[in-house]
């Protein structure tokens, strides 16, 4: 049988599940040659692969080049690709109980822009933000991004219609720190998700919790969602002193007004970013996030 194009649904070591062009899902083994060198990132959810069947056994022969990827830094500073080839990433933030910190959102946004993935914000637990104060505050932080923002309530379903419309085409990945209501939201959007997770968990041996591995599920007739592990912390990978400011769009816009062409927007005289913060034209939290990430880069060097 000739090779067919397939999409990776979930991965467990060298084993994976694939979705074939006809919608069928099959188990497959990745060829050993794919794991030469960067073993950890050889195959990830969302990858498009060439697969072949022989004697009722499927194998992954080739991984096609990725058009984008969402990458974080591992505990040993290694590169970890969480997923690839998506049309957008939904960054989830809880408005209360617990309240997601802006610094966490900034890191997710940096990883999205670094990976060439259009981001959107999903603000959960609107029922606990009765005066909409935190909602307005978060939205104001990212006015310069022109981000799609979707306030939702998982318990009542408020806001889910608009979000569902946004997700009706392409592949959307969902990321967020632990406790933001990601699993609750996905269970509302995909009623059979828990059954799918149990089935995949039994196959992979990873247990039954929804946050143990990334998983691609069908959504509607022509779309898909990728669920990812809930994260207590997150550090983008591949950021350096030269490109960090470019991943803060409002900083990039202000940079031509800095006194020095090589201004790093830390404490240099004549810095247009610092001036914008002082004039309250740029949120203080965005500058603090930038400076913390810059300091982490210096520590690594």
One Martini backbone bead per residue (centre of mass of N, CA, C, O) as a GRO file, in nm:
protein
  301
    1UNK     BB    1   0.096   0.036   0.022
    2UNK     BB    2   0.068   0.352   0.001
    3UNK     BB    3   0.112   0.646   0.113
    4UNK     BB    4  -0.047   0.845   0.371
    5UNK     BB    5  -0.207   1.107   0.498
    6UNK     BB    6  -0.165   1.215   0.844
    7UNK     BB    7  -0.273   1.273   1.183
    8UNK     BB    8  -0.172   1.344   1.498
    9UNK     BB    9  -0.335   1.271   1.809
   10UNK     BB   10  -0.124   1.088   1.976
   11UNK     BB   11   0.150   1.023   2.219
   12UNK     BB   12   0.367   0.718   2.304
   13UNK     BB   13   0.648   0.754   2.217
   14UNK     BB   14   0.652   0.540   1.933
   15UNK     BB   15   0.360   0.573   1.972
   16UNK     BB   16   0.043   0.621   1.792
   17UNK     BB   17  -0.220   0.827   1.672
   18UNK     BB   18  -0.426   0.831   1.379
   19UNK     BB   19  -0.564   1.035   1.116
   20UNK     BB   20  -0.732   0.972   0.846
   21UNK     BB   21  -0.885   1.093   0.565
   22UNK     BB   22  -1.160   0.917   0.652
   23UNK     BB   23  -1.142   0.941   0.995
   24UNK     BB   24  -0.983   0.723   1.084
   25UNK     BB   25  -0.840   0.541   1.364
   26UNK     BB   26  -0.495   0.457   1.433
   27UNK     BB   27  -0.236   0.258   1.508
   28UNK     BB   28   0.122   0.338   1.551
   29UNK     BB   29   0.463   0.322   1.431
   30UNK     BB   30   0.763   0.471   1.461
   31UNK     BB   31   1.032   0.505   1.307
   32UNK     BB   32   1.356   0.502   1.417
   33UNK     BB   33   1.471   0.732   1.227
   34UNK     BB   34   1.297   0.966   1.369
   35UNK     BB   35   1.486   0.935   1.654
   36UNK     BB   36   1.715   1.087   1.550
   37UNK     BB   37   1.830   1.290   1.792
   38UNK     BB   38   1.533   1.456   1.843
   39UNK     BB   39   1.330   1.264   2.016
   40UNK     BB   40   1.112   1.435   2.167
   41UNK     BB   41   1.031   1.600   1.871
   42UNK     BB   42   0.962   1.394   1.638
   43UNK     BB   43   0.660   1.358   1.770
   44UNK     BB   44   0.348   1.535   1.744
   45UNK     BB   45   0.075   1.689   1.791
   46UNK     BB   46  -0.033   1.770   1.451
   47UNK     BB   47   0.116   1.609   1.276
   48UNK     BB   48   0.220   1.545   0.946
   49UNK     BB   49   0.206   1.225   0.782
   50UNK     BB   50   0.354   0.937   0.653
   51UNK     BB   51   0.165   0.640   0.598
   52UNK     BB   52   0.171   0.275   0.647
   53UNK     BB   53   0.045  -0.050   0.546
   54UNK     BB   54   0.134  -0.375   0.700
   55UNK     BB   55  -0.022  -0.634   0.811
   56UNK     BB   56  -0.217  -0.438   0.984
   57UNK     BB   57   0.027  -0.226   1.012
   58UNK     BB   58   0.119   0.085   1.124
   59UNK     BB   59   0.336   0.347   0.989
   60UNK     BB   60   0.578   0.599   1.032
   61UNK     BB   61   0.784   0.749   0.785
   62UNK     BB   62   0.700   1.068   0.774
   63UNK     BB   63   0.765   1.407   0.864
   64UNK     BB   64   0.638   1.691   0.805
   65UNK     BB   65   0.677   2.003   0.783
   66UNK     BB   66   0.638   2.263   0.998
   67UNK     BB   67   0.448   2.564   1.019
   68UNK     BB   68   0.423   2.521   1.336
   69UNK     BB   69   0.499   2.589   1.699
   70UNK     BB   70   0.475   2.492   2.047
   71UNK     BB   71   0.723   2.610   2.285
   72UNK     BB   72   0.911   2.484   2.556
   73UNK     BB   73   1.085   2.472   2.860
   74UNK     BB   74   1.245   2.255   3.031
   75UNK     BB   75   1.397   2.149   3.322
   76UNK     BB   76   1.678   2.124   3.124
   77UNK     BB   77   1.638   2.338   2.884
   78UNK     BB   78   1.471   2.196   2.689
   79UNK     BB   79   1.303   2.120   2.400
   80UNK     BB   80   0.935   2.151   2.383
   81UNK     BB   81   0.685   2.016   2.190
   82UNK     BB   82   0.336   2.030   2.210
   83UNK     BB   83   0.262   2.141   1.911
   84UNK     BB   84   0.129   2.140   1.565
   85UNK     BB   85  -0.035   2.274   1.306
   86UNK     BB   86  -0.201   2.547   1.371
   87UNK     BB   87  -0.445   2.819   1.362
   88UNK     BB   88  -0.462   2.832   1.686
   89UNK     BB   89  -0.443   2.978   2.023
   90UNK     BB   90  -0.583   2.918   2.340
   91UNK     BB   91  -0.573   3.140   2.610
   92UNK     BB   92  -0.623   3.073   2.941
   93UNK     BB   93  -0.822   3.264   3.187
   94UNK     BB   94  -0.878   3.332   3.520
   95UNK     BB   95  -1.072   3.566   3.703
   96UNK     BB   96  -1.109   3.338   3.935
   97UNK     BB   97  -1.037   3.082   4.125
   98UNK     BB   98  -0.798   3.149   4.008
   99UNK     BB   99  -0.601   3.419   3.928
  100UNK     BB  100  -0.456   3.501   3.651
  101UNK     BB  101  -0.155   3.594   3.562
  102UNK     BB  102  -0.009   3.806   3.343
  103UNK     BB  103   0.267   3.662   3.319
  104UNK     BB  104   0.153   3.402   3.197
  105UNK     BB  105   0.027   3.524   2.944
  106UNK     BB  106   0.287   3.644   2.829
  107UNK     BB  107   0.427   3.369   2.779
  108UNK     BB  108   0.223   3.252   2.585
  109UNK     BB  109   0.242   3.481   2.376
  110UNK     BB  110   0.538   3.447   2.306
  111UNK     BB  111   0.515   3.153   2.204
  112UNK     BB  112   0.315   3.210   1.979
  113UNK     BB  113   0.486   3.418   1.819
  114UNK     BB  114   0.739   3.240   1.791
  115UNK     BB  115   0.550   3.003   1.644
  116UNK     BB  116   0.336   3.131   1.446
  117UNK     BB  117   0.064   3.182   1.633
  118UNK     BB  118  -0.249   3.267   1.668
  119UNK     BB  119  -0.401   3.442   1.926
  120UNK     BB  120  -0.627   3.383   2.209
  121UNK     BB  121  -0.873   3.472   2.454
  122UNK     BB  122  -0.994   3.295   2.752
  123UNK     BB  123  -1.239   3.396   2.989
  124UNK     BB  124  -1.302   3.264   3.294
  125UNK     BB  125  -1.540   3.294   3.538
  126UNK     BB  126  -1.756   3.537   3.510
  127UNK     BB  127  -1.937   3.481   3.769
  128UNK     BB  128  -1.682   3.589   3.964
  129UNK     BB  129  -1.704   3.877   3.783
  130UNK     BB  130  -1.955   4.079   3.833
  131UNK     BB  131  -1.813   4.374   3.741
  132UNK     BB  132  -1.583   4.324   3.518
  133UNK     BB  133  -1.297   4.418   3.613
  134UNK     BB  134  -1.095   4.196   3.525
  135UNK     BB  135  -1.177   4.183   3.232
  136UNK     BB  136  -1.096   4.476   3.158
  137UNK     BB  137  -0.803   4.456   3.250
  138UNK     BB  138  -0.708   4.236   3.056
  139UNK     BB  139  -0.790   4.369   2.789
  140UNK     BB  140  -0.609   4.628   2.828
  141UNK     BB  141  -0.327   4.484   2.809
  142UNK     BB  142  -0.409   4.388   2.480
  143UNK     BB  143  -0.478   4.614   2.270
  144UNK     BB  144  -0.216   4.593   2.080
  145UNK     BB  145  -0.301   4.298   1.958
  146UNK     BB  146  -0.591   4.237   1.862
  147UNK     BB  147  -0.748   4.028   2.024
  148UNK     BB  148  -0.932   3.769   2.070
  149UNK     BB  149  -1.213   3.774   2.306
  150UNK     BB  150  -1.356   3.521   2.550
  151UNK     BB  151  -1.607   3.533   2.759
  152UNK     BB  152  -1.679   3.273   3.007
  153UNK     BB  153  -1.922   3.017   3.130
  154UNK     BB  154  -1.931   2.691   3.217
  155UNK     BB  155  -2.197   2.663   3.387
  156UNK     BB  156  -2.397   2.841   3.183
  157UNK     BB  157  -2.265   2.909   2.877
  158UNK     BB  158  -2.162   3.180   2.858
  159UNK     BB  159  -2.005   3.255   2.539
  160UNK     BB  160  -1.997   2.980   2.366
  161UNK     BB  161  -2.109   3.059   2.089
  162UNK     BB  162  -1.879   3.244   1.998
  163UNK     BB  163  -1.655   3.035   2.029
  164UNK     BB  164  -1.768   2.816   1.841
  165UNK     BB  165  -1.756   2.988   1.585
  166UNK     BB  166  -1.441   3.028   1.593
  167UNK     BB  167  -1.394   2.688   1.585
  168UNK     BB  168  -1.530   2.573   1.300
  169UNK     BB  169  -1.225   2.590   1.199
  170UNK     BB  170  -0.973   2.406   1.206
  171UNK     BB  171  -0.697   2.422   1.441
  172UNK     BB  172  -0.723   2.416   1.804
  173UNK     BB  173  -0.543   2.521   2.079
  174UNK     BB  174  -0.515   2.454   2.440
  175UNK     BB  175  -0.408   2.676   2.702
  176UNK     BB  176  -0.299   2.647   3.057
  177UNK     BB  177  -0.321   2.674   3.371
  178UNK     BB  178  -0.396   2.548   3.652
  179UNK     BB  179  -0.751   2.601   3.718
  180UNK     BB  180  -0.908   2.752   3.459
  181UNK     BB  181  -1.119   2.539   3.306
  182UNK     BB  182  -1.042   2.364   3.056
  183UNK     BB  183  -1.189   2.091   3.092
  184UNK     BB  184  -1.474   2.207   3.123
  185UNK     BB  185  -1.488   2.342   2.848
  186UNK     BB  186  -1.431   2.092   2.667
  187UNK     BB  187  -1.676   1.924   2.775
  188UNK     BB  188  -1.883   2.123   2.649
  189UNK     BB  189  -1.781   2.116   2.350
  190UNK     BB  190  -1.706   1.791   2.409
  191UNK     BB  191  -1.906   1.550   2.530
  192UNK     BB  192  -1.694   1.289   2.457
  193UNK     BB  193  -1.413   1.339   2.589
  194UNK     BB  194  -1.388   1.147   2.835
  195UNK     BB  195  -1.406   0.888   2.667
  196UNK     BB  196  -1.159   0.942   2.493
  197UNK     BB  197  -0.952   0.966   2.722
  198UNK     BB  198  -0.988   0.682   2.838
  199UNK     BB  199  -0.908   0.532   2.586
  200UNK     BB  200  -0.624   0.656   2.551
  201UNK     BB  201  -0.517   0.590   2.837
  202UNK     BB  202  -0.536   0.282   2.810
  203UNK     BB  203  -0.338   0.269   2.571
  204UNK     BB  204  -0.088   0.447   2.704
  205UNK     BB  205  -0.071   0.427   3.032
  206UNK     BB  206  -0.147   0.737   3.171
  207UNK     BB  207  -0.429   0.732   3.254
  208UNK     BB  208  -0.733   0.952   3.322
  209UNK     BB  209  -0.620   1.223   3.298
  210UNK     BB  210  -0.654   1.503   3.088
  211UNK     BB  211  -0.333   1.617   3.156
  212UNK     BB  212  -0.113   1.393   3.044
  213UNK     BB  213  -0.185   1.464   2.731
  214UNK     BB  214  -0.196   1.530   2.421
  215UNK     BB  215  -0.511   1.596   2.226
  216UNK     BB  216  -0.697   1.512   1.940
  217UNK     BB  217  -1.019   1.645   1.845
  218UNK     BB  218  -1.318   1.654   1.721
  219UNK     BB  219  -1.499   1.951   1.574
  220UNK     BB  220  -1.734   1.892   1.422
  221UNK     BB  221  -1.694   1.868   1.075
  222UNK     BB  222  -1.407   2.081   1.027
  223UNK     BB  223  -1.269   2.036   1.316
  224UNK     BB  224  -1.020   2.095   1.585
  225UNK     BB  225  -0.885   1.990   1.906
  226UNK     BB  226  -0.622   2.073   2.148
  227UNK     BB  227  -0.520   1.920   2.425
  228UNK     BB  228  -0.343   2.019   2.723
  229UNK     BB  229  -0.146   2.048   2.971
  230UNK     BB  230  -0.148   2.160   3.272
  231UNK     BB  231   0.028   2.454   3.406
  232UNK     BB  232   0.227   2.594   3.659
  233UNK     BB  233   0.448   2.653   3.442
  234UNK     BB  234   0.620   2.886   3.200
  235UNK     BB  235   0.874   2.859   2.934
  236UNK     BB  236   1.002   2.984   2.676
  237UNK     BB  237   1.160   2.890   2.377
  238UNK     BB  238   1.414   3.071   2.201
  239UNK     BB  239   1.490   3.318   2.368
  240UNK     BB  240   1.635   3.643   2.319
  241UNK     BB  241   1.763   3.958   2.333
  242UNK     BB  242   1.686   4.026   2.029
  243UNK     BB  243   1.364   3.902   2.023
  244UNK     BB  244   1.188   3.985   2.264
  245UNK     BB  245   1.070   4.266   2.178
  246UNK     BB  246   0.921   4.147   1.922
  247UNK     BB  247   0.717   3.978   2.129
  248UNK     BB  248   0.635   4.288   2.195
  249UNK     BB  249   0.455   4.479   1.999
  250UNK     BB  250   0.457   4.757   2.155
  251UNK     BB  251   0.765   4.777   2.165
  252UNK     BB  252   0.824   4.778   1.861
  253UNK     BB  253   0.672   5.047   1.812
  254UNK     BB  254   0.855   5.223   2.020
  255UNK     BB  255   1.165   5.185   1.953
  256UNK     BB  256   1.220   5.427   1.747
  257UNK     BB  257   1.205   5.637   2.012
  258UNK     BB  258   1.470   5.567   2.104
  259UNK     BB  259   1.782   5.687   2.159
  260UNK     BB  260   1.882   5.392   2.125
  261UNK     BB  261   1.910   5.137   1.901
  262UNK     BB  262   2.009   4.920   2.149
  263UNK     BB  263   1.771   4.916   2.320
  264UNK     BB  264   1.640   4.710   2.605
  265UNK     BB  265   1.421   4.823   2.805
  266UNK     BB  266   1.522   4.879   3.110
  267UNK     BB  267   1.733   5.167   3.199
  268UNK     BB  268   1.758   5.356   2.974
  269UNK     BB  269   1.802   5.642   2.839
  270UNK     BB  270   1.535   5.728   2.635
  271UNK     BB  271   1.307   5.525   2.678
  272UNK     BB  272   1.000   5.467   2.530
  273UNK     BB  273   0.885   5.250   2.715
  274UNK     BB  274   0.924   5.387   2.989
  275UNK     BB  275   0.762   5.641   2.911
  276UNK     BB  276   0.490   5.492   2.862
  277UNK     BB  277   0.462   5.390   3.148
  278UNK     BB  278   0.475   5.669   3.293
  279UNK     BB  279   0.213   5.765   3.103
  280UNK     BB  280   0.007   5.519   3.086
  281UNK     BB  281   0.037   5.369   2.781
  282UNK     BB  282   0.169   5.127   2.945
  283UNK     BB  283   0.171   4.851   3.109
  284UNK     BB  284   0.350   4.757   3.378
  285UNK     BB  285   0.327   4.442   3.352
  286UNK     BB  286   0.465   4.418   3.077
  287UNK     BB  287   0.744   4.522   3.164
  288UNK     BB  288   0.794   4.318   3.390
  289UNK     BB  289   0.786   4.068   3.213
  290UNK     BB  290   1.017   4.145   3.032
  291UNK     BB  291   1.237   4.173   3.254
  292UNK     BB  292   1.221   3.884   3.357
  293UNK     BB  293   1.297   3.744   3.090
  294UNK     BB  294   1.565   3.888   3.051
  295UNK     BB  295   1.693   3.784   3.315
  296UNK     BB  296   1.678   3.482   3.241
  297UNK     BB  297   1.868   3.500   3.000
  298UNK     BB  298   2.118   3.599   3.157
  299UNK     BB  299   2.139   3.348   3.340
  300UNK     BB  300   2.192   3.144   3.109
  301UNK     BB  301   2.459   3.309   3.011
   0.00000   0.00000   0.00000
